[in-house]
Amino acid sequence: MALLTLENVSVAYDQQYILKDFNLSVEKGSLISLLGPSGCGKTTTLRLIAGFLEAQQGKFMLNGKDYTRVPVNKRNFGFVFQSYALFPHLNVFDNVAFGLRLRKVSGAEVERRVSRILETVSLSGFEKRFPKELSGGQRQRVAIARALVIEPDLLLFDEPLSNLDANLRVNMRVEIRRIQQELGITTVYVSHDQEECFSISDQVAIMNKGIIEQLDKPSVAFKYPRTEFVARFIGFTNFITFESREEGSNIGAILLRVKDYTFSSQIAPGQVKSKGMKGAIRPDDVLMGTEQELAAEANQLSGRVKVSTYLGRSYQYVVETPLGDFTVNKEMELPYASGQPVRLVLPSEKLVLVE
């Protein structure tokens, strides 16, 4: 059941639309991420839900009630900011208790709820510390505890991990997912980091210029992008524009032709069938070898090594082919030399058609 819906919502700044006839539905108890580059409208969407912005048109429904004109102070939402936004003169306990005291909650109830939520975010024993005495990850957990202690109807995250170093980001996203699942709270999470969103979300909405280009489970969006924008954004770098396509003899197979080449693409069961004429494949999914090594493989393309780059665990190659340059990642002990003839194989189950 959808807890939150945005229906044909439009938001404009200085008569320029950021969101136009925008629709979104979030299931109760789920975590949905809004993912996309700067300027795509993800933060505007979050601020609209929070009540910091007002829509020019459309409707925002929460649990069957119209929240379109409900002021921000009347929405029982928890908001976790990018900058933590902790009060430096208050200790951890008082920072977390701030929202409860505004709501005139009794002292004994404040004590009980703050203690319980600090235990949930693994900060028991830190009650008397001040923000300056905490690490970045601890400050973020205080911010999360403050958002959760009011027992919100909805939890909102705005780029919460962008100020943390790489290792701490990984640990914190695990913590956020653990807390969200433990409490079963409906959550909207905004980030430009695809790995972060894919790792913690039930669904990911990939946005571009104020529209959702794809809304799917992370595993589906990662394997089967529906548009060229989504494919490029999540790491597909190799594209072929085909001249014709037809249904193959096997179920789900599509035959694709360009110049003197014929390729096949295999649609997986349950995958949305694209009408696109452009194929996309990740550098990690392209097979690369000599003519002898790949003689028995289909979907072949001849080429020549143009550039070789050492990545640590693998080498990355730019291979010049009659259909343009392809980027290929390959683990190997001895790299191919620049100018060496090679063969590329584009596995049919990895070659995705996009619109």
N, C-alpha and C positions, 0 to 999 in steps of 0.2 A: 504494500500500500504506500502511495506517495505521501510523504509528510509535507513536502515543500514543492510548490509549482510556481514558475514564472510564466505568465501567459501573454504572448504578443507584447512584450515590454520594450519600450524605446526610451533611450537616455541620450541627451544631446548636451554638448558644451558649445556655447556661442554659435548655436544653430547648426553645429556639425554633429551628426549622429555617431555615437560610440557603439550603442546597441540599437538595432532596428528590428522590430517584430521578433524579439528574442524569446525563445521558449526553453524551459529547463524543468525537469522533474527529478526529485531526489527521494529515494525510498527511505522509509523509517528505519533507523538503526544502521544505515550504511555510511560509508565515507566516499565522497565523490571529490575528485580533484579537477580544478580548472587549470589547464595547462596550455601554454602558448608563449610566443615572444612578447617583448615589450610593445604595448599599444594595441594588443589584440582584444582588450575588453574584459579580461579576467578579473582584475582588481575592481573595475567599475561594477561588475556583476556582484562581487562580494560586498562592496560598499552599499549597493542598492539593497541587498538582502539585510544588511546590518541596520539600515535606516539612515545612513549618513548622506545618501543621495535620494532624490525623489524622481520617479519616472514621469516622463511627459505623457505617456499613455501605456496601457496594459494593466495587468493585475498581478499581485503577489499574494498567493494563498498559502497558509500554514495550518496544517491539521484541520482543514475545512473552514478556516476563518480568513476573512479578507484583511490582510496586513498592509495593503497598499499605502494607506495614509496613517498608519499607526506610528507615532513618533518614536525615536530611538530609545528614549528612556522608558517607554512602555513595552518594549520588546525584551523578553527575558532570554537574551542571547549572550553567550560567552564569546569574547573576541580576543584572539592572541595576535599581537602586533609583531612586526618584523624587529622593532627596536626594544622589545620587552615592555617598555613604558612602566617600569616599576618606580615607586616613590623612593628616592634615595634616603630620605630622612626617616623612613619606616622600616622596621625589621621585617623578617620573612612572615612572621605570624600576622602582623598588622597589615602588610601588603595584601595577603590572602584574605584577611577578614574585612577589608575595606568595603567591598560590595555588600556584604551581609549587614554591616553596620548602617550603610545607607538605607537598607531596607528595614531598619529598626528590629532586626532579629535579636532575641534575648541573649544575654551574655553567656549563659550555659550552653545554648544551642550553637552560638558562634564557636565556642571552645570545642564542642563535639565535632562540628562539621569541618573546621580547619584542621584539627588533629587527624581526622579520617582522611581528608584529601591529601595532606602532606605525606601520610603513609602510602597512599596510592601512587604518588609521584616520587617515592623513595627519598623524601626530605625530612623524615622524622629526625629530631635532634638538631635541626637547623633553625628552629623557631626564632631564636634571638639574634641571629646574624643579620647584617645589613647587606644590601645588594653589592656594595663595593668589596665585600668579603667573600663573594661567591664567584665561581667560574661561569663562563658563558652558558654552558649547559645547565648549570644549577639555576641561573637566572631565568632561563627559558622554562624550566620546570616550575619555578615560582609563578611565572606568567600563566602557564597552563593551569596550575592549581587555582589561581585567582579566578580564571574563567570558569572552572568547573564547580567551584564551591557554591555558587549561587544556584546550582542544579538547573542549568539552562535548558530551554527547549531545543536549542540549536547551538552547535559549536563552530566557530569560524576562525580559520587560520589564514593570515596574510603573509606569505613568504617567511615563515617563522624560523627557518634554519639558515637563511642567507648570510647571517653575521657570524656563523660558526665555522671552524676549520673543517676540513674534509672528513677526518676520522670521527669528530664529534657529531657531524651531521648524520653519519650512518647510525651511530648509537642513538641519537635523539629521534630519528624517524622510527626506529624500532620501538622506542618508548611511547611515542605518540600513538602508534598502531595498537600497542598493548593496552594502553589506557582507554582508547576509544572502544576497543572490543570488550574490555572488561566491564565498562560502564554502559555499553550499548547505545551510545549517544550519536545522533545524526550529525554528521560533520561535513562542512564544505571547506576545502583546502585549496589554496591558490599557490602556485609555484611556476617558475620557468624551467625547473630542473626535471627532465623526463624520468630519470632513474629514481629520483625521490618520489615522484607521483606514482609511478608504476609499482613501486615496492610496497606502498601502504594502502592503495585504493581498492575499493570494490568496483568502481567505475571511473574512467577518465574521460573528461570532455576536452578535446583538443580544439582550441579556438584560433580563429584568424579573422582579423578585421571585423570584429563584432558578431561573428556567427560561429556556431559549433560545426566544425567540419566532420568530426566523428565523435560519437559517444559510445563507448564500448568497455568491456572488461579489459584490463591492462594487457593480458596475454593475447587477446584478439587484435587489439590495436597495434601491438608490437609486431605481430606476424603478418597481419592483413590490413595495411592502411588502405583507405578507400580513395583518397585523393593524392595528387602529386605533392601538395603542400604538406599533408600529414606524413607522407613517406620521407620527404626531405627533412622534416623537422625531427623525426625519430631515428634518423641514421641511414636511410637508403641514399646511396650516392650514385648508383649506376642506373641509367634510364635508356630505354630504346623506344623510339616512336615507330610503330608498325604501320604498314601500308594496307594490310587486310587481315581479317580474322574469320574463322569459321569453326563450327563445332567439330570436335574430333570424334573418332569412333568409340573411344572409351568414355564412360560416364564422367562428366566434369572436366574433360579435356578440351582445350581450345587450341587450334592451330593458328599460328601467327606468322606472317610473312613480311619481310623487308629486304629489298634488293634481291640477292640470290639465296638468302637464308630463310629457312623455315624452323621455327621454334614451337615448342608446346608448353602450355601452362596448365597446371592441374588444380582445379578448384577443390578445396577440402570440403568434406561434409559439414554443412552448417555455415560455411563461409558465404557472405553476401556476394553474389555474382556481379562483377563489374562490367559495364559496357564500354570501358575505356579502351583506347588504342595505344596506351603507353605502358610498357613493362618496367618494373623496378626490382632491383635485387641488391641486398647488402654486400659489402666487401667481404664479410666473413663467410658468405654463402656461395660465392663463386669458387669453383674448383679450378686449379691451375696446375699444369704439368706439361710434359713433352708430348709430342704427337704419338709416340709409342705408348706412353703411360695411359693416355686417355682415348686410345683408338676405339674402344668399344662403347664409349659414352655418346649419348644423344645431346642435342642442344649445344653443339660445339661452335666455337668462334676462334679463328686463328688470330694471332697477334704477335707483338714484339715488345719486350720490356723497354720502357722509356725512362722510368725513374724507380730506384729502389731506396726504401727508407727503413732503418732498423727501429723497431718499436719496443724491443725488450723480449717479450715472449714470442714475437713473430716479426716477419718482414711485411711491409706494405709496398705494393707495386702499383705503378701507373702503367697500364698496358695499352699500347696503341693498336687499334683494330680497324677494320673497314667500316665499323658502325660507331666509331668514336673511341675516346679514351675510357678505360674501365679501371676502377680502383679495386685491388684485390689484397686481402690479408691472408698470409700463409705462414704456418709454423714450419720451420726447417732449419737445419744446421748450417748448410752452405747455401747462400743466396744465389739467385739467378743473376747473371751479368747483364749490364745495360746493353741493349741491342740484341739479346738472345731471343730466338723464335720460341714461342710457347703456344699452348692451346688453352682456351678457357671453356669451361662447361657451366652452363646456367641450369641447374637442376629444375625440372618442371614444377616441383612442389614449392620451390623457393622464388620462382619468377611470378611476381604479383602484378596484376593489371590494375592500374589506377586511373581515375578520371581527372 
